[in-house]
Amino acid sequence: MNIRIIDSINQFEPISLGQMEGIKLMDRIDRKYFFEEEKLHGLMEELREYYKVLQVNDNRACIYQTQYYDTNDLSFYLKHHNQHLNRYKIRKRVYADNGVSYFEIKYKNNKNRTIKERIKYKNDQGIIEGSAVAFLKEQTNLSPEDLIPTIQVLFTRCTFVNKTQAERVTMDFDLTFTKDNKEENFSGIVIVEAKQNKSVQSPFVRLLKKHHIIAGGVSKYCLGMALLNDQLKRNNFKSKILRFNKLKYDIASGY
């Protein structure tokens, strides 16, 4: 994340984890976007009127480390690729700035709502054991033996919280995907997600439209898997992969 964006984020009024307890949005509607970091410069000043920014241990740009899991036949990935709803994402996420880690299960239902359940879970080996076993069976009817670790995703996140309504906006920077000693880095690209408990008028979405930034759903898990394994079915992700790679090339070339 470049210095100008950090300086802009530091101008926002802060909010603590405790203060945003009532805005977890574990059952929500998501809208996703991705674009060049440079486009944020025109947005930040306007956003300050409507949003606070999460601050953890004096830090507003927090590092997330995520290990994803899938079935042996990668059914989670393939369901997403084939645009099927009633699908899962399963992951272990470490919030590096405060050392807290969770085992998380996300479910996209047939009403296109995302439902997330999680438990605190400390395991550095990447395996599913202990309390996560019962949690996994309760939420999905799957066992640890049904799953394999797939891809790791590292990124820096800033979280914006709407001052007047139940909405959070996450901005993810400096994405790095790692799988089987392969790695792809997308510095200079930001993935933005607006999360709401219902479809209400979002100042952030309105400002994105004003700056000619259009919605374009992207799953970090599916994107990373498709980028690092060219044997996977990925026709439905092809346009996003091409756009990501073009953005990466343009940024590296200084366009």
Residue pairs with C-beta under 8 A, 6 or more apart in sequence:
1 37
1 61
1 156
1 173
1 174
2 37
4 41
5 37
5 40
5 41
5 44
5 173
6 60
6 61
8 40
8 41
8 44
8 45
9 44
9 53
9 60
9 61
9 158
10 60
11 44
11 45
11 48
12 47
12 48
12 51
12 52
12 53
12 60
12 160
13 48
13 52
13 53
14 52
14 53
14 54
14 55
14 60
15 52
15 53
15 54
15 55
15 161
16 54
16 55
16 56
17 54
17 56
20 54
20 161
20 168
23 161
23 166
23 167
23 168
25 166
25 167
25 168
25 195
25 196
25 197
26 115
26 116
26 117
27 113
27 114
27 115
27 116
27 197
28 113
28 114
28 195
28 196
28 197
29 112
29 113
29 114
29 195
29 196
29 197
29 198
29 199
30 114
30 193
30 194
30 195
30 217
31 193
31 194
31 202
31 205
31 215
31 217
32 191
32 192
32 193
32 194
32 215
32 216
32 217
32 218
33 191
33 192
33 193
33 208
33 213
33 214
33 215
33 216
34 189
34 190
34 191
34 192
34 216
34 218
34 240
34 243
34 244
34 247
35 189
35 190
35 192
35 213
35 247
36 188
36 189
36 190
36 247
36 250
36 251
37 173
37 188
37 189
37 190
38 188
39 211
39 213
40 171
40 190
42 211
43 207
43 208
43 211
46 207
47 160
47 203
47 204
47 207
49 203
50 162
50 163
50 164
50 203
50 204
51 160
51 161
51 162
51 163
51 169
51 203
51 204
52 160
52 161
52 163
53 60
53 158
53 159
53 160
53 161
54 60
54 62
54 158
54 159
54 160
54 161
56 62
56 95
56 97
56 98
57 97
57 98
59 97
60 158
61 156
61 157
61 158
61 173
62 95
62 96
62 97
62 156
62 157
62 158
62 159
63 95
63 96
63 97
63 154
63 155
63 156
63 157
64 93
64 94
64 95
64 96
64 153
64 154
64 155
64 156
64 157
64 172
65 93
65 94
65 96
65 152
65 153
65 154
66 91
66 92
66 93
66 94
66 152
66 153
66 154
66 220
67 91
67 92
67 93
67 126
67 149
67 152
68 89
68 90
68 91
68 149
68 150
68 151
68 152
68 153
68 221
69 90
69 91
69 92
69 128
69 147
69 148
69 149
69 150
70 76
70 77
70 90
70 147
70 148
70 150
71 142
71 146
71 147
71 148
72 146
72 148
74 150
74 225
74 232
76 87
76 88
76 89
76 90
76 221
77 150
77 221
77 222
77 225
77 232
78 233
79 87
80 87
80 219
80 221
80 222
81 222
81 233
81 234
81 235
81 236
81 237
82 236
83 236
85 108
85 109
85 110
85 112
86 107
86 108
86 109
86 110
87 107
87 108
88 105
88 106
88 107
88 140
89 105
89 106
89 219
89 221
90 104
90 105
90 106
90 136
90 140
90 147
91 103
91 104
91 106
91 221
92 101
92 102
92 103
92 104
92 121
92 123
92 126
93 101
93 102
93 104
94 100
94 101
95 101
95 102
100 120
101 120
101 121
101 122
101 123
102 118
102 119
102 120
102 121
103 118
103 119
103 121
103 128
103 131
103 132
103 135
103 136
104 116
104 117
104 118
105 116
105 117
105 118
105 135
105 136
105 139
105 140
106 114
106 115
106 116
107 114
107 115
107 116
107 117
107 139
108 114
108 115
109 115
114 195
117 135
117 139
119 131
119 132
119 135
121 130
121 131
121 132
123 129
123 130
123 132
126 149
127 144
127 149
128 136
128 144
128 147
129 144
132 144
133 143
133 144
136 142
136 143
136 144
136 147
137 143
150 179
150 221
150 225
151 177
151 178
151 179
151 221
151 224
151 225
151 228
152 177
152 178
152 179
153 175
153 176
153 177
153 178
153 220
153 221
153 224
154 174
154 175
154 176
154 178
155 172
155 173
155 174
155 175
155 176
155 191
155 220
156 172
156 173
156 174
157 170
157 171
157 172
157 173
158 170
158 171
158 173
159 168
159 169
159 170
159 171
160 168
160 169
160 170
160 171
160 204
161 167
161 168
162 168
162 169
162 202
162 203
162 204
165 196
165 200
166 196
166 197
167 194
167 195
167 196
167 200
167 202
167 204
168 194
168 195
169 192
169 193
169 194
169 195
169 202
169 204
170 192
170 193
170 195
171 190
171 191
171 192
172 190
172 191
172 192
172 193
172 220
173 187
173 189
173 190
174 185
174 186
174 187
175 185
175 186
175 187
175 189
175 191
175 220
176 183
176 184
176 185
176 186
177 183
177 184
177 185
177 220
177 223
177 224
177 227
177 228
178 228
179 224
179 225
179 228
179 229
180 228
182 228
183 228
184 224
184 227
184 228
186 244
186 247
186 248
187 251
188 247
188 248
188 251
188 252
189 244
189 247
189 248
189 251
191 218
191 220
192 204
192 208
194 202
194 204
194 205
196 202
205 215
208 214
208 215
216 240
216 243
218 240
218 244
222 237
223 237
223 240
223 241
223 244
225 232
226 232
226 234
226 237
226 241
227 241
227 244
234 241
